[in-house]
Amino acid sequence: MTTEQIAKVQAYLIKRFGGQNITLRPRKVADSVEVYLDDEILGLLYIDDEDADDISYDLNISILQQDLDEMKA
């Protein structure tokens, strides 16, 4: 993903989810970035740009059972 694409998607996620603490951080592979809320990784965001006229992004959020169990306390 380009720096411009990362900035656009980050701005969209901040606006959509209403949180200024969402950041996207590049990875060593060019097809995805890490998505963080504050300093905690939420998941990965992939770009699908096989068709240059129809680019889309896929957000995969990981939720650990341990995190759910901690919410009960």
C-alpha positions in Angstrom: 0.0 0.0 0.0 1.2 3.5 -0.7 1.6 6.2 1.9 -1.3 8.0 0.3 -3.6 4.9 0.4 -2.6 4.3 4.1 -3.4 7.9 5.0 -6.8 7.9 3.2 -7.9 4.6 4.8 -6.7 5.7 8.2 -8.7 8.9 7.9 -11.8 6.9 6.9 -11.5 4.5 9.8 -11.1 7.4 12.3 -14.1 9.1 10.9 -16.2 5.9 10.6 -15.4 4.6 14.1 -15.1 8.0 15.8 -11.7 7.4 17.3 -8.6 9.5 16.9 -6.4 6.7 18.3 -6.6 4.5 15.2 -3.4 4.2 13.3 -2.2 2.1 10.4 1.4 0.9 10.4 3.2 -0.5 7.3 4.4 -4.1 7.3 7.3 -5.7 5.4 4.8 -7.0 2.8 3.2 -4.4 0.5 -0.3 -5.8 0.4 -1.3 -5.0 4.0 -0.9 -2.8 7.1 -1.3 -3.4 10.8 -4.3 -1.6 12.4 -3.8 -0.3 16.0 -6.1 1.3 18.6 -3.8 3.2 20.9 -0.8 0.8 21.2 -2.8 -2.4 20.8 -2.9 -4.2 17.5 -6.5 -4.9 16.4 -5.8 -6.8 13.2 -4.6 -6.4 9.6 -6.0 -4.5 6.6 -5.3 -5.9 3.2 -5.6 -4.1 -0.2 -7.2 -5.9 -3.2 -5.9 -4.0 -6.2 -5.9 -6.7 -8.9 -8.3 -4.6 -10.9 -7.0 -1.1 -10.8 -10.5 0.3 -11.5 -12.0 -1.5 -8.5 -9.7 -1.3 -5.4 -11.1 -2.5 -2.1 -9.8 -3.0 1.4 -10.4 -6.0 3.7 -10.1 -5.4 7.5 -9.5 -8.5 9.6 -9.9 -7.9 13.3 -8.6 -10.5 15.8 -10.4 -11.0 19.1 -8.8 -13.3 21.6 -10.9 -15.4 24.0 -8.6 -14.1 26.8 -9.6 -10.5 26.0 -13.3 -11.5 26.1 -12.8 -13.2 29.5 -11.1 -10.1 30.8 -14.2 -8.0 29.9 -16.3 -10.1 32.4 -14.2 -9.0 35.3 
